[in-house]
Structures are given as C-alpha cells and as structure tokens.
Amino acid sequence: EIYTLSLHDALPISERAGWAHPALTGLTTAQWDQLIRGLQEPWQARRDAARGGPPARRPRGHPPALTLAEQVLVTILRIRFRTPQHALAEIFGVVTDTIARAEQQARPLLTLAGHHVEPAATPIRTLHDLTRHASAHGIDLTPKAKPAR
C-alpha cells in the first residue's frame, strides 16, 4: 500500500510530503495533519515578515524547494534519527544548504507549537539505511532528481 498524506487543499504539498509516515515521523496521520495545519499560519507570517509583508500579487518564479510539510519532515528526520543533512539532501533532491535552511525555519515553529520530537533509539546515518527503514514499512523513498541549473 502506498502511503499518502491528506492535507487541507489550500496547503501546497508535493509527493515528497507523502513520506510523512508514522514510521518516520512518530506521528499518526491525524497528528501529522494537525501539526502541519497548526504550523501553516505562523510559517506564512514568518515568510511574510522576511519579505517585508504579504505579497501584493501572485508569486512568480519557482516555487520553494521544500514545502512547509517537507521542511517539517526534514527537521523531524534530523531530530528523530540524527540523519545527516547530505543524506536528506540527496533523498529530497536539493542541496545541503536547503536542508539546513529548512531546519532553521522549522525548528522554531515546532517549538512554538509545543511539539517535541522523540529521538529514535537507533540513528539512521546513511541514505541506504533511511531507504531500507522506509521500505521495511512500505514507504518508497525514491530519491528526487535535483533540478537542472
């Protein structure tokens, strides 16, 4: 069975956010959905503040490399399994700076929401170990190709 994520239609998600399986996040689907919905408003407020206010018109250009759900997932994987940034960068198809920035943005939001990530007993230190762990739980973590520059 393919694990899918059901989020409010207004939230921008990609198929990578569907990797938010309880075996990886430690959260049920309902808890994950509630967490992401609860973080949407403070996340948007921080983005608007960083830009100097809400956008006056529809954004142009490329969408963000990682959605809010993906930023939270990356951060939870970093905390929960102590997975190195380079392994997450490879699986998410981004550079390590994007993983670092996602973590910088998501950690304060998780703290603000009062969400504590319980570390797993065994760290996952390599991409191979992460994909093997996911596969054991029926999750296909096919690495995403990095966009051409």
Secondary structure, 3 states (H helix, E strand, C coil): CCCCCCCCCCCCCCHHHHHCCHHHHCCCHHHHHHHHHHHHHHHHHHHHHHHCCCCCCCCCCCCCCCCHHHHHHHHHHHHHHCCCHHHHHHHHCCCHHHHHHHHHHHHHHHHHCCCCCCCCCCCCCCHHHHHHHHHHCCCCCCCCCCCCC
